[in-house]
Amino acid sequence: MTHLGYLLVGWSVSLGCGVLYAMRIAFRGRVLSRQVPADKRRWMQSSDHSNNDY
């Protein structure tokens, strides 16, 4: 394997692990946020639904 091959494999593995870790953290955060009672939620959701643009 050439030096370029080692370089590409190293970067691919590093970036791949980083992306997988970020996806895992985001998924876990979504799962855990559903378990928080509505009255304990902070800035993520508002109880005032009068100004929804969607």
Helices and strands as residue ranges (DSSP letters): H 3-33, G 38-40
